Amino acid sequence: MPELPEVETTCRGIAPHIVKRRVVAMIIRESRLRWPIAAEVEERLIGARFLGVRRRAKYILMDTDQGTLMVHLGMSGSLRIMSAEAPALFHDHVDIVLDDHHCLRYHDPRRFGSMHWLQEMSHPLLDSLGPEPLAESFSGAYLYE
């Protein structure tokens, strides 16, 4: 299962490849993940430009000029940057095709991951999370209190 360090590494790994890139297409081969991918995700993402990539707990937040794509890798998911022409493997469920002919490919054999569209930074999956362990405000003094 991707834990917080793997999710942080994924964010740092994909950011240089997607920030400032525009989404030209989204190919959804399998929308039935932990929760089905809503049609809104594709509608909002196509034409959007990525502005940044960050993490909240084990959720990857990809900010765009239209809103935020929230991705959870589930137990077996991964995001990879590759040529948009690369043939898809059996568990490659989603391609986010970028304007430089690369894609961000979501691979998830168990389909326990998820993709959601956020217009605001409020979502039931985020709203009840505890403090961020890598934030500067998370300290021994904070834990003591």
Buried (B, 14 or more C-beta within 10 A) or exposed (E): EBEEEEBBEBBEEBBEBBBEBBBBBBBBEBBEBBEEBEEEBBEBBBEBBBBBBEBBBBBBBBBBEBBBBBBBBBEBBBBBBBEBEEEBEEBBBBBBBBEEEBBBBBBBBEBBBBBBBBEEEEBEBBEEEEEEEEEEEEEEEEEEE
